[in-house]
């Protein structure tokens, strides 16, 4: 599987193979191994290896998030600092375009994830599709570094997904299931809760 090939190449510091995979599938720039415990994406591995500045710059050009945290909460810049790769510190330091207080980011993240699980089947009382497939849910912190703070999060089996837009200190979340007519909706996520389109709080 190409995603495993990407993870293996990044782990081994095989950057030509990493870039061959990303040339075909650039949307995997922030992906780790599906069953992996570390949560390392290619940029974390580049920081760990002390890769060249050119390698890091190219990963960022593919869309690698400097704010993306590994399973233990470390960002690529934290890994570079821990391993003494001073030549990467400035390149890996996140450039935040839409600053938010840490507690707001934490609240938005928790409530966004709650909404995704609810819309992906959790409203039925069954295990939702995102949990069943072991998906890593989107990180609000990554939106703060994007010039246009929007992202698309598809959910396999849902035949649709979530278009997430940061608006100030809130998120507007459009979601739909392509095989269900009239399923498109827009819900609002704040640090304090999830406000469904119907006007009720989740």
N, C-alpha and C positions, 0 to 999 in steps of 0.2 A: 504494500500500500504506500502511495506517495507521501502521505502524511507521516508515516513511520520513517520513511526514507529521509524526510526533512529533519525529523527529530534526531535520528541517528547521526546525520551529517553535522548538525549543529553541536551535538554532544561531543563529536570527535574533532570539531574545529575544521571540518572539510567545507570551506566556504564556497569553492566552485560548485559543489553539488547543491549546497543550500540555495545558491542563486539560480541554478538550473531549475530547481523545483519552483522557486518563487517567480521565475519568469513565466511559468505556466499557470501557477496558482498564487498570485500575489495576495489574495485574501487570507492566506495562511501565515502572514508575517507575524501574527501574534499568537499562533497556535503552538501548543505543546503536545506531547504524546497523550493520547486519549486516556490511557490507564496510568499515566505517570503520576508520581506523588510530588515531585519537586515543583511542578507548575512552571518550569522553565520554558520560555519561548526562545527563538533564536537570539534575540537581543540580550537576554540573560546569559546565554551561553557565550556570546561574544565578550561580554563583560568578564565572565569567569576565566576565559582563555586569555584575556588581554589582547584581543584581536587588534588589527591595525585600525587606525582612524578611518581609512577608506572603507573598510568592511562595515564599521558601525554606521558611517554616513550613508552607505548604500542600503543597509537594513532600514534606517529611518526613512529613506526615500520610498521604500516599499510600503511604508505605513506602520512600521514597528513603533509601539507606544513606549516612551521613556517612563511613563507613570505606571506601567503594568507591573503588578506585584506577583511574585512567585508564591508558592504555597505557604512559605514561612513569613510572607509580608515584605520581603526585600524587593527593591526595585533594581534595575540594572546598575544604576549609579552606586547603590549601596554595595553591590557585589564587587564592582570595580575598586571601590575604596577599601573594602575588607581584604582584597587580594593584592593591594598595592599597585594597581594599574593606573597610576596618576595621569598618564597620557590620555585616558578616556573620560576622566571626571567631568571636564567641561562639556564634552560632546554628549554625555549621557544625562547631564543635569536637566530635569524636565523644564520646558519652556511653557509656563502656564499662561494661557491667553484669557481664561475665564476663571479667575480665582474665586474659590468658595471656602468658607470656614470648614475645618476638618469635621466638626459635628454635623454640618449640613450634608457633606459628602457621604458620611456614614449613614445618616438617616435616609437620604435619597437611594443609596445602594440597597439597603434592606427593603425599602418599600417597592423599588423597581423589581427586585427579585421576587417579592411576594406577588406582584401583579403578573409577572411572566408566568409563574407557576400556576396561578389562578386561571389565566387565559389559556394555558397549554393543557388544560384538562383537570387541574386541581379543584375546579368548581364542582366537579361531579363526585368528589369524595374519593376518587381513584388516584393512583400515583400519576403525576403529570408527566407529559412527554419529555420535558427538559431534564427532570430528575431521572426518569427511566433510561434515558440515553447518556447520562453522565455528562451533560453539557456544562461547560464553564460559562456562567452567566455574565453578561456585559458589566464592565466596571465603569461607574460614573466618573471616577477620577480621570480615566482616559479622555473623556469628553472635554475636560478642562484644558487640554493641550491642543485641541483641534481648532483650526481657524473657523471652520463652520462646525459647531458642536452638535453634529447629527451622526447617528450610526444605524445600520440595519442589522437586526439579529434574527436570522431564520431559525425555525425549529423543525427538523425533519419529522415527518409524520403529521405535522400540522398543516402542511401544504401552504404555508404562509409564514408570518412572523411579526416582528415588531420594528417599527421605525421610531427611534427614540430621538427626541430633540430637546436640548437644554435651552430653557428660556429663563434667563436670570437665575434664580435659585430654585426653579422648579423644572420638571420634565413633562413634556407633552408626548404621549405614547399612542401612536396609531397602530392598531393590530387588526389582522384579518386571517381568516381561514379560507383559502381559495375555493375549496369544494363546498363551502356552506354559503349560500346566497344571503346577502344582507348581514354578513358577519363583521364588516368593517366598522370600527369604532375608534373613538379617541378618549383616552382616560388621562387624568392628571395626577402626577406624583409629586408630593412635597416631602420635606424632611419629617413631617409629622404624620403623614398618612397617604392613602391612595383614595382618590375621588373618582368614582366610576362615572361614565357618561350619563347614566341615569340620574345623577345628582346625589347618589348615596355614597357613604364611605365604606370601603372594603374592610 
